[in-house]
Amino acid sequence: MTARTFALGAALSFVAGAAFAETEITWWHAMSGQLGETVNQIAADFNASQDEYSIVPVFKGTYEETLTAGIAAFRAGEQPNIMQVFDAGAATVIAAQGATVPVQDLLSDNGYDFDINDYIAGVRYFYADADGKMIGMPFNSSTPILYYNQDALDAAGVTAPVTWEEFQTVTAPALKDAGYTPLSQSHMPWIFTENFFSRHNLQFATNNNGYDGADAQILINQPEIRDHFTAFKGWVDTGLAGYYGTGWGDNATPFENGEVAMWLGSSGSFGGLVQKVDFPFSATLLPYWEGVTTQPTQTFIGGAALFAMSGKSAEENAATAAFFSFLTSEDVQYQWHQSTGYVPITNAAYDTAKADGHYDRFPAAEVGIQQLSLEAGEWTRGYRMGFYVQIRDVMNREYGRIMTGETSVEDAFANIETEANALLARFAQTQN
C-alpha cells in the first residue's frame, strides 16, 4: 500500500465513521393529516440542518393511543426519546417518577441557554412543576377564543361581545332576529370549565390547583360555574345558542356553514377556518361575566407538549436537546404558527411574526397570543390532576345530561365533584 493509498483509505474510514456516528432518536406523536405532514417537515428540516443527529417522527394514533403506547413502551424499556402528551394526560406522565427528563434540565445540561421568561406568559407554567421548572416542552399550544362571522354581525348591527352580559342582552337577541343561531362551542371541559376558572381567576382544585401534590380535590361545584351553565342551558332553550353534541366538529361545522354566527373554538383552528369558510371572519377574546369579575385574567394553553423520556444515553439526550433547541428557534416557531395556527411559544417568535406583518394580514391569528399574555392571576397557570382524562369523561357525560334535560345543573356538578374526587383519591394512592 502506498502512502497516498493509505491516506485515502484513512480519510474514507473517517468519513464512514462520522456517518456511522450519527445519533438517531425517535419522536412519537399524535398529529395526523396536514398537521402530521408539518411535523414530518420539521423533522426533515432538523435533519438537514446538521449532520450529527437524525430524528424519526412516528405517528402513534390519537392522543390517548399515543399516551397508552408510550406508557406500555416505558414499562417494557422500549420508550421513544420524545413523546407527545396532551394536556389532560400531562399529570400522569409528570407524576411518574423518573419517567422523563425535565426539558429545562435537558437543555441546560447540554449547553443551551434556558430562561422560562423567554416563553409567552400563558405558555410557561402549564407543563412545569410546583417550583416553576419546565418539565415538558409546549408544542402544539392553543387557547379558546371567540370566532365570529363578520357578515352575521353586520346584518344584526352588533359587534362581538366583551362580556356574557352583553351577549345575553344585546348580541344574541340581535343575531337571532337576523336569522342566525348566535353561538356554539366545541369543548365544554376545556372552554366552559378549565378556562372559565382561569378567565375569572377562580381556584379549580386544592393543593395549588393540584401542582403541590397528587392528593388534591377538585373545586368544580361552585356557584359561578353553575350560574354559567344555567345561563347557557337557557340560551339553548330560547334559541340564543346551539348545542350540537360533545364532538368538536359537531359544533364547529354549523359555524363553518354560516348557520351559527359565533363559535368558541381553539386559536389553533385559525388555519383550518381560512381554508374552510367562504365568509369574512375574525376573532376576539373569550367573554367573561362582569358579575363575577371586572378584572378578567389570562387563559392557559391546551394542546400537547413534548416530553424527553428517561433511560437514554448521553448522546441521545444531546440529540433530543439539539432538536428542542431547533424546534423553539424563532424561524421554526414562526413557520409552525403560520402553517397550523398554533401559537408561537416564545416571545422572540411572536416578535418575528409581528415584524413580518403577519397580524396585519391576519388579525385573528394574534388573538390567542394576546389572551395568553393578559394579566395573570393566582389561579391562571393551569391545573395538575391525575386521571384527568377520566374526569373529563365524567364532565362530558354530565354536561350532556344537562343539555338534554336529564339532570339539573346542581345535581350534575355535585356528581362531577364526587366522581372526580374519587378518581383523584385513587390516583393519589398510586403515588404512595
Beta strands, then each sheet from edge to edge (+ up, - down):
strand 1: 23-29
strand 2: 53-59
strand 3: 82-86
strand 4: 100-101
strand 5: 137-142
strand 6: 144-149
strand 7: 181-185
strand 8: 260-266
strand 9: 281-284
strand 10: 302-309
sheet 1: 2+ 1+ 3+ 10- 4+
sheet 2: 2+ 1+ 3+ 10- 5+
sheet 3: 7+ 8+ 6- 9+
end
